[in-house]
Amino acid sequence: MPTQLVESNPSIMMGKPVIAGTRITVELILEKLAAGESPEQIIAAHSRLTREAVSAALDFAAKALRADVIYPTPDQAA
């Protein structure tokens, strides 16, 4: 896999962040982890993924959420 593991290209998955060289989105990886799948299960289901790529997706998401944006929870929505 390339050095830059997460990339965004408007011509791939409508510009959503993906694992470089694949069409596997960071969003998909996060959804699978949130649903209780282990990184090993995700890697087994997507042969082009590596443990390093799953970690890169998590790192990307953590950095993206560091922006000063407030995300209201459902009970706080007006």
PDB file of N, CA, C and O in Angstrom:
ATOM      1  N   MET A   1       0.832  -1.178   0.000  1.00  0.00           N
ATOM      2  CA  MET A   1       0.000   0.000   0.000  1.00  0.00           C
ATOM      3  C   MET A   1       0.881   1.247   0.000  1.00  0.00           C
ATOM      4  O   MET A   1       1.997   1.228   0.519  1.00  0.00           O
ATOM      5  N   PRO A   2       0.375   2.319  -0.581  1.00  0.00           N
ATOM      6  CA  PRO A   2       1.145   3.554  -0.627  1.00  0.00           C
ATOM      7  C   PRO A   2       1.396   4.112   0.773  1.00  0.00           C
ATOM      8  O   PRO A   2       0.722   3.737   1.733  1.00  0.00           O
ATOM      9  N   THR A   3       2.383   5.018   0.875  1.00  0.00           N
ATOM     10  CA  THR A   3       2.706   5.642   2.154  1.00  0.00           C
ATOM     11  C   THR A   3       1.498   6.367   2.723  1.00  0.00           C
ATOM     12  O   THR A   3       1.196   6.234   3.909  1.00  0.00           O
ATOM     13  N   GLN A   4       0.800   7.137   1.883  1.00  0.00           N
ATOM     14  CA  GLN A   4      -0.411   7.845   2.311  1.00  0.00           C
ATOM     15  C   GLN A   4      -1.556   6.846   2.239  1.00  0.00           C
ATOM     16  O   GLN A   4      -2.024   6.529   1.145  1.00  0.00           O
ATOM     17  N   LEU A   5      -2.012   6.349   3.367  1.00  0.00           N
ATOM     18  CA  LEU A   5      -2.999   5.274   3.366  1.00  0.00           C
ATOM     19  C   LEU A   5      -4.428   5.742   3.152  1.00  0.00           C
ATOM     20  O   LEU A   5      -5.256   4.979   2.654  1.00  0.00           O
ATOM     21  N   VAL A   6      -4.735   6.983   3.520  1.00  0.00           N
ATOM     22  CA  VAL A   6      -6.080   7.508   3.302  1.00  0.00           C
ATOM     23  C   VAL A   6      -5.985   8.631   2.287  1.00  0.00           C
ATOM     24  O   VAL A   6      -5.157   9.533   2.408  1.00  0.00           O
ATOM     25  N   GLU A   7      -6.853   8.558   1.279  1.00  0.00           N
ATOM     26  CA  GLU A   7      -6.855   9.594   0.251  1.00  0.00           C
ATOM     27  C   GLU A   7      -8.288   9.973  -0.087  1.00  0.00           C
ATOM     28  O   GLU A   7      -9.229   9.229   0.186  1.00  0.00           O
ATOM     29  N   SER A   8      -8.428  11.140  -0.684  1.00  0.00           N
ATOM     30  CA  SER A   8      -9.732  11.604  -1.123  1.00  0.00           C
ATOM     31  C   SER A   8      -9.583  12.133  -2.538  1.00  0.00           C
ATOM     32  O   SER A   8      -8.762  13.011  -2.806  1.00  0.00           O
ATOM     33  N   ASN A   9     -10.389  11.586  -3.439  1.00  0.00           N
ATOM     34  CA  ASN A   9     -10.318  11.946  -4.853  1.00  0.00           C
ATOM     35  C   ASN A   9     -11.762  12.072  -5.346  1.00  0.00           C
ATOM     36  O   ASN A   9     -12.542  11.131  -5.205  1.00  0.00           O
ATOM     37  N   PRO A  10     -12.124  13.213  -5.917  1.00  0.00           N
ATOM     38  CA  PRO A  10     -13.509  13.402  -6.363  1.00  0.00           C
ATOM     39  C   PRO A  10     -14.011  12.324  -7.326  1.00  0.00           C
ATOM     40  O   PRO A  10     -15.219  12.109  -7.432  1.00  0.00           O
ATOM     41  N   SER A  11     -13.109  11.652  -8.022  1.00  0.00           N
ATOM     42  CA  SER A  11     -13.538  10.628  -8.978  1.00  0.00           C
ATOM     43  C   SER A  11     -13.669   9.233  -8.345  1.00  0.00           C
ATOM     44  O   SER A  11     -14.049   8.276  -9.020  1.00  0.00           O
ATOM     45  N   ILE A  12     -13.355   9.126  -7.058  1.00  0.00           N
ATOM     46  CA  ILE A  12     -13.471   7.842  -6.354  1.00  0.00           C
ATOM     47  C   ILE A  12     -14.439   8.009  -5.192  1.00  0.00           C
ATOM     48  O   ILE A  12     -14.192   8.809  -4.290  1.00  0.00           O
ATOM     49  N   MET A  13     -15.518   7.276  -5.206  1.00  0.00           N
ATOM     50  CA  MET A  13     -16.525   7.273  -4.139  1.00  0.00           C
ATOM     51  C   MET A  13     -16.985   8.701  -3.802  1.00  0.00           C
ATOM     52  O   MET A  13     -17.168   9.052  -2.637  1.00  0.00           O
ATOM     53  N   MET A  14     -17.164   9.502  -4.841  1.00  0.00           N
ATOM     54  CA  MET A  14     -17.656  10.878  -4.704  1.00  0.00           C
ATOM     55  C   MET A  14     -16.791  11.723  -3.763  1.00  0.00           C
ATOM     56  O   MET A  14     -17.286  12.649  -3.121  1.00  0.00           O
ATOM     57  N   GLY A  15     -15.509  11.401  -3.687  1.00  0.00           N
ATOM     58  CA  GLY A  15     -14.586  12.189  -2.880  1.00  0.00           C
ATOM     59  C   GLY A  15     -14.511  11.811  -1.419  1.00  0.00           C
ATOM     60  O   GLY A  15     -13.778  12.441  -0.657  1.00  0.00           O
ATOM     61  N   LYS A  16     -15.258  10.790  -1.007  1.00  0.00           N
ATOM     62  CA  LYS A  16     -15.173  10.363   0.391  1.00  0.00           C
ATOM     63  C   LYS A  16     -13.766   9.822   0.656  1.00  0.00           C
ATOM     64  O   LYS A  16     -13.150   9.250  -0.243  1.00  0.00           O
ATOM     65  N   PRO A  17     -13.254   9.992   1.869  1.00  0.00           N
ATOM     66  CA  PRO A  17     -11.944   9.427   2.189  1.00  0.00           C
ATOM     67  C   PRO A  17     -11.987   7.898   2.078  1.00  0.00           C
ATOM     68  O   PRO A  17     -12.877   7.242   2.619  1.00  0.00           O
ATOM     69  N   VAL A  18     -11.008   7.360   1.366  1.00  0.00           N
ATOM     70  CA  VAL A  18     -10.912   5.910   1.157  1.00  0.00           C
ATOM     71  C   VAL A  18      -9.506   5.448   1.490  1.00  0.00           C
ATOM     72  O   VAL A  18      -8.577   6.252   1.575  1.00  0.00           O
ATOM     73  N   ILE A  19      -9.360   4.150   1.675  1.00  0.00           N
ATOM     74  CA  ILE A  19      -8.033   3.564   1.790  1.00  0.00           C
ATOM     75  C   ILE A  19      -7.415   3.604   0.391  1.00  0.00           C
ATOM     76  O   ILE A  19      -8.009   3.126  -0.575  1.00  0.00           O
ATOM     77  N   ALA A  20      -6.234   4.171   0.299  1.00  0.00           N
ATOM     78  CA  ALA A  20      -5.575   4.373  -0.990  1.00  0.00           C
ATOM     79  C   ALA A  20      -5.522   3.081  -1.802  1.00  0.00           C
ATOM     80  O   ALA A  20      -5.189   2.014  -1.287  1.00  0.00           O
ATOM     81  N   GLY A  21      -5.856   3.206  -3.075  1.00  0.00           N
ATOM     82  CA  GLY A  21      -5.830   2.061  -3.976  1.00  0.00           C
ATOM     83  C   GLY A  21      -7.055   1.177  -3.897  1.00  0.00           C
ATOM     84  O   GLY A  21      -7.117   0.133  -4.545  1.00  0.00           O
ATOM     85  N   THR A  22      -8.046   1.599  -3.092  1.00  0.00           N
ATOM     86  CA  THR A  22      -9.278   0.813  -2.955  1.00  0.00           C
ATOM     87  C   THR A  22     -10.473   1.753  -3.059  1.00  0.00           C
ATOM     88  O   THR A  22     -10.318   2.966  -3.201  1.00  0.00           O
ATOM     89  N   ARG A  23     -11.649   1.178  -2.987  1.00  0.00           N
ATOM     90  CA  ARG A  23     -12.887   1.950  -2.886  1.00  0.00           C
ATOM     91  C   ARG A  23     -13.514   1.727  -1.506  1.00  0.00           C
ATOM     92  O   ARG A  23     -14.716   1.919  -1.322  1.00  0.00           O
ATOM     93  N   ILE A  24     -12.699   1.325  -0.557  1.00  0.00           N
ATOM     94  CA  ILE A  24     -13.149   1.065   0.805  1.00  0.00           C
ATOM     95  C   ILE A  24     -13.063   2.373   1.582  1.00  0.00           C
ATOM     96  O   ILE A  24     -11.977   2.911   1.795  1.00  0.00           O
ATOM     97  N   THR A  25     -14.231   2.880   2.005  1.00  0.00           N
ATOM     98  CA  THR A  25     -14.265   4.175   2.666  1.00  0.00           C
ATOM     99  C   THR A  25     -13.918   4.073   4.152  1.00  0.00           C
ATOM    100  O   THR A  25     -14.122   3.045   4.798  1.00  0.00           O
ATOM    101  N   VAL A  26     -13.388   5.179   4.659  1.00  0.00           N
ATOM    102  CA  VAL A  26     -13.150   5.294   6.101  1.00  0.00           C
ATOM    103  C   VAL A  26     -14.480   5.111   6.823  1.00  0.00           C
ATOM    104  O   VAL A  26     -14.552   4.461   7.866  1.00  0.00           O
ATOM    105  N   GLU A  27     -15.518   5.688   6.257  1.00  0.00           N
ATOM    106  CA  GLU A  27     -16.862   5.573   6.834  1.00  0.00           C
ATOM    107  C   GLU A  27     -17.269   4.108   7.011  1.00  0.00           C
ATOM    108  O   GLU A  27     -17.781   3.737   8.067  1.00  0.00           O
ATOM    109  N   LEU A  28     -17.051   3.281   6.006  1.00  0.00           N
ATOM    110  CA  LEU A  28     -17.409   1.861   6.082  1.00  0.00           C
ATOM    111  C   LEU A  28     -16.652   1.173   7.212  1.00  0.00           C
ATOM    112  O   LEU A  28     -17.231   0.401   7.976  1.00  0.00           O
ATOM    113  N   ILE A  29     -15.374   1.454   7.313  1.00  0.00           N
ATOM    114  CA  ILE A  29     -14.564   0.841   8.371  1.00  0.00           C
ATOM    115  C   ILE A  29     -15.095   1.246   9.740  1.00  0.00           C
ATOM    116  O   ILE A  29     -15.231   0.407  10.631  1.00  0.00           O
ATOM    117  N   LEU A  30     -15.395   2.531   9.907  1.00  0.00           N
ATOM    118  CA  LEU A  30     -15.930   3.002  11.186  1.00  0.00           C
ATOM    119  C   LEU A  30     -17.280   2.366  11.503  1.00  0.00           C
ATOM    120  O   LEU A  30     -17.530   1.973  12.642  1.00  0.00           O
ATOM    121  N   GLU A  31     -18.145   2.264  10.502  1.00  0.00           N
ATOM    122  CA  GLU A  31     -19.460   1.642  10.721  1.00  0.00           C
ATOM    123  C   GLU A  31     -19.318   0.192  11.154  1.00  0.00           C
ATOM    124  O   GLU A  31     -20.028  -0.267  12.048  1.00  0.00           O
ATOM    125  N   LYS A  32     -18.404  -0.527  10.523  1.00  0.00           N
ATOM    126  CA  LYS A  32     -18.211  -1.933  10.877  1.00  0.00           C
ATOM    127  C   LYS A  32     -17.655  -2.070  12.292  1.00  0.00           C
ATOM    128  O   LYS A  32     -18.077  -2.949  13.042  1.00  0.00           O
ATOM    129  N   LEU A  33     -16.711  -1.204  12.657  1.00  0.00           N
ATOM    130  CA  LEU A  33     -16.174  -1.240  14.020  1.00  0.00           C
ATOM    131  C   LEU A  33     -17.266  -0.894  15.031  1.00  0.00           C
ATOM    132  O   LEU A  33     -17.370  -1.535  16.077  1.00  0.00           O
ATOM    133  N   ALA A  34     -18.072   0.110  14.724  1.00  0.00           N
ATOM    134  CA  ALA A  34     -19.163   0.512  15.626  1.00  0.00           C
ATOM    135  C   ALA A  34     -20.198  -0.598  15.781  1.00  0.00           C
ATOM    136  O   ALA A  34     -20.843  -0.710  16.824  1.00  0.00           O
ATOM    137  N   ALA A  35     -20.357  -1.415  14.744  1.00  0.00           N
ATOM    138  CA  ALA A  35     -21.317  -2.521  14.794  1.00  0.00           C
ATOM    139  C   ALA A  35     -20.758  -3.726  15.547  1.00  0.00           C
ATOM    140  O   ALA A  35     -21.450  -4.728  15.724  1.00  0.00           O
ATOM    141  N   GLY A  36     -19.505  -3.625  15.989  1.00  0.00           N
ATOM    142  CA  GLY A  36     -18.933  -4.704  16.788  1.00  0.00           C
ATOM    143  C   GLY A  36     -17.972  -5.624  16.065  1.00  0.00           C
ATOM    144  O   GLY A  36     -17.453  -6.568  16.661  1.00  0.00           O
ATOM    145  N   GLU A  37     -17.726  -5.365  14.792  1.00  0.00           N
ATOM    146  CA  GLU A  37     -16.764  -6.197  14.076  1.00  0.00           C
ATOM    147  C   GLU A  37     -15.352  -5.861  14.542  1.00  0.00           C
ATOM    148  O   GLU A  37     -15.048  -4.709  14.851  1.00  0.00           O
ATOM    149  N   SER A  38     -14.510  -6.860  14.589  1.00  0.00           N
ATOM    150  CA  SER A  38     -13.111  -6.635  14.964  1.00  0.00           C
ATOM    151  C   SER A  38     -12.327  -6.233  13.715  1.00  0.00           C
ATOM    152  O   SER A  38     -12.763  -6.505  12.596  1.00  0.00           O
ATOM    153  N   PRO A  39     -11.183  -5.593  13.899  1.00  0.00           N
ATOM    154  CA  PRO A  39     -10.358  -5.284  12.732  1.00  0.00           C
ATOM    155  C   PRO A  39     -10.031  -6.535  11.914  1.00  0.00           C
ATOM    156  O   PRO A  39      -9.979  -6.483  10.685  1.00  0.00           O
ATOM    157  N   GLU A  40      -9.815  -7.641  12.589  1.00  0.00           N
ATOM    158  CA  GLU A  40      -9.498  -8.891  11.887  1.00  0.00           C
ATOM    159  C   GLU A  40     -10.663  -9.347  11.008  1.00  0.00           C
ATOM    160  O   GLU A  40     -10.449  -9.835   9.899  1.00  0.00           O
ATOM    161  N   GLN A  41     -11.900  -9.187  11.502  1.00  0.00           N
ATOM    162  CA  GLN A  41     -13.075  -9.558  10.699  1.00  0.00           C
ATOM    163  C   GLN A  41     -13.209  -8.658   9.475  1.00  0.00           C
ATOM    164  O   GLN A  41     -13.547  -9.123   8.387  1.00  0.00           O
ATOM    165  N   ILE A  42     -12.943  -7.374   9.661  1.00  0.00           N
ATOM    166  CA  ILE A  42     -13.032  -6.431   8.544  1.00  0.00           C
ATOM    167  C   ILE A  42     -11.968  -6.760   7.502  1.00  0.00           C
ATOM    168  O   ILE A  42     -12.245  -6.757   6.303  1.00  0.00           O
ATOM    169  N   ILE A  43     -10.766  -7.039   7.957  1.00  0.00           N
ATOM    170  CA  ILE A  43      -9.672  -7.391   7.044  1.00  0.00           C
ATOM    171  C   ILE A  43      -9.995  -8.689   6.301  1.00  0.00           C
ATOM    172  O   ILE A  43      -9.720  -8.808   5.107  1.00  0.00           O
ATOM    173  N   ALA A  44     -10.573  -9.651   7.001  1.00  0.00           N
ATOM    174  CA  ALA A  44     -10.930 -10.929   6.361  1.00  0.00           C
ATOM    175  C   ALA A  44     -11.990 -10.723   5.276  1.00  0.00           C
ATOM    176  O   ALA A  44     -11.989 -11.422   4.263  1.00  0.00           O
ATOM    177  N   ALA A  45     -12.894  -9.764   5.492  1.00  0.00           N
ATOM    178  CA  ALA A  45     -13.963  -9.507   4.523  1.00  0.00           C
ATOM    179  C   ALA A  45     -13.496  -8.654   3.342  1.00  0.00           C
ATOM    180  O   ALA A  45     -14.127  -8.655   2.285  1.00  0.00           O
ATOM    181  N   HIS A  46     -12.412  -7.941   3.518  1.00  0.00           N
ATOM    182  CA  HIS A  46     -11.887  -7.046   2.473  1.00  0.00           C
ATOM    183  C   HIS A  46     -10.403  -7.336   2.294  1.00  0.00           C
ATOM    184  O   HIS A  46      -9.564  -6.765   2.992  1.00  0.00           O
ATOM    185  N   SER A  47     -10.088  -8.206   1.376  1.00  0.00           N
ATOM    186  CA  SER A  47      -8.729  -8.720   1.230  1.00  0.00           C
ATOM    187  C   SER A  47      -7.674  -7.658   0.943  1.00  0.00           C
ATOM    188  O   SER A  47      -6.486  -7.903   1.152  1.00  0.00           O
ATOM    189  N   ARG A  48      -8.082  -6.486   0.471  1.00  0.00           N
ATOM    190  CA  ARG A  48      -7.100  -5.440   0.172  1.00  0.00           C
ATOM    191  C   ARG A  48      -6.754  -4.588   1.384  1.00  0.00           C
ATOM    192  O   ARG A  48      -5.879  -3.726   1.305  1.00  0.00           O
ATOM    193  N   LEU A  49      -7.432  -4.820   2.506  1.00  0.00           N
ATOM    194  CA  LEU A  49      -7.149  -4.071   3.723  1.00  0.00           C
ATOM    195  C   LEU A  49      -6.049  -4.733   4.535  1.00  0.00           C
ATOM    196  O   LEU A  49      -5.844  -5.945   4.474  1.00  0.00           O
ATOM    197  N   THR A  50      -5.353  -3.908   5.291  1.00  0.00           N
ATOM    198  CA  THR A  50      -4.353  -4.387   6.249  1.00  0.00           C
ATOM    199  C   THR A  50      -4.686  -3.795   7.607  1.00  0.00           C
ATOM    200  O   THR A  50      -5.504  -2.881   7.712  1.00  0.00           O
ATOM    201  N   ARG A  51      -4.059  -4.312   8.630  1.00  0.00           N
ATOM    202  CA  ARG A  51      -4.231  -3.768   9.980  1.00  0.00           C
ATOM    203  C   ARG A  51      -3.796  -2.301   9.995  1.00  0.00           C
ATOM    204  O   ARG A  51      -4.425  -1.465  10.645  1.00  0.00           O
ATOM    205  N   GLU A  52      -2.719  -2.000   9.275  1.00  0.00           N
ATOM    206  CA  GLU A  52      -2.218  -0.634   9.178  1.00  0.00           C
ATOM    207  C   GLU A  52      -3.254   0.289   8.532  1.00  0.00           C
ATOM    208  O   GLU A  52      -3.400   1.436   8.954  1.00  0.00           O
ATOM    209  N   ALA A  53      -3.968  -0.190   7.527  1.00  0.00           N
ATOM    210  CA  ALA A  53      -4.993   0.610   6.854  1.00  0.00           C
ATOM    211  C   ALA A  53      -6.171   0.889   7.783  1.00  0.00           C
ATOM    212  O   ALA A  53      -6.707   1.997   7.776  1.00  0.00           O
ATOM    213  N   VAL A  54      -6.581  -0.090   8.576  1.00  0.00           N
ATOM    214  CA  VAL A  54      -7.675   0.113   9.531  1.00  0.00           C
ATOM    215  C   VAL A  54      -7.246   1.146  10.573  1.00  0.00           C
ATOM    216  O   VAL A  54      -8.033   2.016  10.944  1.00  0.00           O
ATOM    217  N   SER A  55      -6.018   1.053  11.040  1.00  0.00           N
ATOM    218  CA  SER A  55      -5.495   2.033  11.997  1.00  0.00           C
ATOM    219  C   SER A  55      -5.439   3.427  11.374  1.00  0.00           C
ATOM    220  O   SER A  55      -5.740   4.418  12.039  1.00  0.00           O
ATOM    221  N   ALA A  56      -5.058   3.502  10.111  1.00  0.00           N
ATOM    222  CA  ALA A  56      -5.004   4.791   9.417  1.00  0.00           C
ATOM    223  C   ALA A  56      -6.395   5.405   9.299  1.00  0.00           C
ATOM    224  O   ALA A  56      -6.549   6.621   9.412  1.00  0.00           O
ATOM    225  N   ALA A  57      -7.401   4.576   9.075  1.00  0.00           N
ATOM    226  CA  ALA A  57      -8.779   5.063   8.992  1.00  0.00           C
ATOM    227  C   ALA A  57      -9.208   5.647  10.336  1.00  0.00           C
ATOM    228  O   ALA A  57      -9.835   6.705  10.377  1.00  0.00           O
ATOM    229  N   LEU A  58      -8.879   4.975  11.422  1.00  0.00           N
ATOM    230  CA  LEU A  58      -9.214   5.480  12.753  1.00  0.00           C
ATOM    231  C   LEU A  58      -8.473   6.777  13.055  1.00  0.00           C
ATOM    232  O   LEU A  58      -9.051   7.709  13.613  1.00  0.00           O
ATOM    233  N   ASP A  59      -7.216   6.838  12.692  1.00  0.00           N
ATOM    234  CA  ASP A  59      -6.421   8.039  12.904  1.00  0.00           C
ATOM    235  C   ASP A  59      -6.992   9.208  12.103  1.00  0.00           C
ATOM    236  O   ASP A  59      -7.090  10.326  12.611  1.00  0.00           O
ATOM    237  N   PHE A  60      -7.365   8.947  10.857  1.00  0.00           N
ATOM    238  CA  PHE A  60      -7.959   9.984  10.013  1.00  0.00           C
ATOM    239  C   PHE A  60      -9.241  10.518  10.642  1.00  0.00           C
ATOM    240  O   PHE A  60      -9.448  11.729  10.706  1.00  0.00           O
ATOM    241  N   ALA A  61     -10.098   9.618  11.103  1.00  0.00           N
ATOM    242  CA  ALA A  61     -11.371  10.021  11.700  1.00  0.00           C
ATOM    243  C   ALA A  61     -11.141  10.836  12.970  1.00  0.00           C
ATOM    244  O   ALA A  61     -11.826  11.834  13.193  1.00  0.00           O
ATOM    245  N   ALA A  62     -10.196  10.428  13.796  1.00  0.00           N
ATOM    246  CA  ALA A  62      -9.905  11.160  15.031  1.00  0.00           C
ATOM    247  C   ALA A  62      -9.425  12.571  14.711  1.00  0.00           C
ATOM    248  O   ALA A  62      -9.844  13.531  15.357  1.00  0.00           O
ATOM    249  N   LYS A  63      -8.557  12.700  13.729  1.00  0.00           N
ATOM    250  CA  LYS A  63      -8.050  14.023  13.348  1.00  0.00           C
ATOM    251  C   LYS A  63      -9.163  14.882  12.749  1.00  0.00           C
ATOM    252  O   LYS A  63      -9.208  16.089  12.987  1.00  0.00           O
ATOM    253  N   ALA A  64     -10.052  14.277  11.981  1.00  0.00           N
ATOM    254  CA  ALA A  64     -11.155  15.024  11.372  1.00  0.00           C
ATOM    255  C   ALA A  64     -12.092  15.570  12.446  1.00  0.00           C
ATOM    256  O   ALA A  64     -12.659  16.650  12.280  1.00  0.00           O
ATOM    257  N   LEU A  65     -12.257  14.842  13.530  1.00  0.00           N
ATOM    258  CA  LEU A  65     -13.164  15.267  14.596  1.00  0.00           C
ATOM    259  C   LEU A  65     -12.545  16.297  15.535  1.00  0.00           C
ATOM    260  O   LEU A  65     -13.237  16.844  16.394  1.00  0.00           O
ATOM    261  N   ARG A  66     -11.266  16.565  15.383  1.00  0.00           N
ATOM    262  CA  ARG A  66     -10.617  17.582  16.218  1.00  0.00           C
ATOM    263  C   ARG A  66     -11.026  18.997  15.831  1.00  0.00           C
ATOM    264  O   ARG A  66     -10.758  19.938  16.578  1.00  0.00           O
ATOM    265  N   ALA A  67     -11.663  19.165  14.687  1.00  0.00           N
ATOM    266  CA  ALA A  67     -12.102  20.492  14.264  1.00  0.00           C
ATOM    267  C   ALA A  67     -13.081  21.047  15.290  1.00  0.00           C
ATOM    268  O   ALA A  67     -13.785  20.290  15.959  1.00  0.00           O
ATOM    269  N   ASP A  68     -13.123  22.346  15.409  1.00  0.00           N
ATOM    270  CA  ASP A  68     -14.029  22.987  16.368  1.00  0.00           C
ATOM    271  C   ASP A  68     -15.453  23.021  15.832  1.00  0.00           C
ATOM    272  O   ASP A  68     -15.978  24.076  15.475  1.00  0.00           O
ATOM    273  N   VAL A  69     -16.063  21.845  15.784  1.00  0.00           N
ATOM    274  CA  VAL A  69     -17.433  21.717  15.309  1.00  0.00           C
ATOM    275  C   VAL A  69     -18.233  21.050  16.416  1.00  0.00           C
ATOM    276  O   VAL A  69     -17.773  20.089  17.032  1.00  0.00           O
ATOM    277  N   ILE A  70     -19.420  21.557  16.661  1.00  0.00           N
ATOM    278  CA  ILE A  70     -20.290  20.963  17.677  1.00  0.00           C
ATOM    279  C   ILE A  70     -21.263  20.026  16.983  1.00  0.00           C
ATOM    280  O   ILE A  70     -21.950  20.417  16.039  1.00  0.00           O
ATOM    281  N   TYR A  71     -21.317  18.797  17.451  1.00  0.00           N
ATOM    282  CA  TYR A  71     -22.222  17.787  16.914  1.00  0.00           C
ATOM    283  C   TYR A  71     -23.295  17.517  17.957  1.00  0.00           C
ATOM    284  O   TYR A  71     -23.054  16.749  18.889  1.00  0.00           O
ATOM    285  N   PRO A  72     -24.485  18.130  17.832  1.00  0.00           N
ATOM    286  CA  PRO A  72     -25.520  17.904  18.855  1.00  0.00           C
ATOM    287  C   PRO A  72     -25.965  16.446  18.881  1.00  0.00           C
ATOM    288  O   PRO A  72     -26.082  15.798  17.841  1.00  0.00           O
ATOM    289  N   THR A  73     -26.206  15.952  20.071  1.00  0.00           N
ATOM    290  CA  THR A  73     -26.754  14.606  20.206  1.00  0.00           C
ATOM    291  C   THR A  73     -28.256  14.695  20.065  1.00  0.00           C
ATOM    292  O   THR A  73     -28.818  15.774  20.249  1.00  0.00           O
ATOM    293  N   PRO A  74     -28.934  13.594  19.743  1.00  0.00           N
ATOM    294  CA  PRO A  74     -30.374  13.641  19.500  1.00  0.00           C
ATOM    295  C   PRO A  74     -31.185  14.316  20.614  1.00  0.00           C
ATOM    296  O   PRO A  74     -32.140  15.037  20.327  1.00  0.00           O
ATOM    297  N   ASP A  75     -30.817  14.091  21.877  1.00  0.00           N
ATOM    298  CA  ASP A  75     -31.580  14.700  22.956  1.00  0.00           C
ATOM    299  C   ASP A  75     -31.313  16.199  23.102  1.00  0.00           C
ATOM    300  O   ASP A  75     -32.037  16.880  23.828  1.00  0.00           O
ATOM    301  N   GLN A  76     -30.294  16.722  22.428  1.00  0.00           N
ATOM    302  CA  GLN A  76     -29.976  18.145  22.487  1.00  0.00           C
ATOM    303  C   GLN A  76     -30.450  18.891  21.241  1.00  0.00           C
ATOM    304  O   GLN A  76     -30.388  20.119  21.196  1.00  0.00           O
ATOM    305  N   ALA A  77     -30.920  18.166  20.237  1.00  0.00           N
ATOM    306  CA  ALA A  77     -31.351  18.800  18.992  1.00  0.00           C
ATOM    307  C   ALA A  77     -32.586  19.660  19.265  1.00  0.00           C
ATOM    308  O   ALA A  77     -33.472  19.286  20.033  1.00  0.00           O
ATOM    309  N   ALA A  78     -32.613  20.809  18.620  1.00  0.00           N
ATOM    310  CA  ALA A  78     -33.755  21.722  18.831  1.00  0.00           C
ATOM    311  C   ALA A  78     -34.929  21.383  17.961  1.00  0.00           C
ATOM    312  O   ALA A  78     -35.958  22.056  18.024  1.00  0.00           O
TER     313      ALA A  78
END
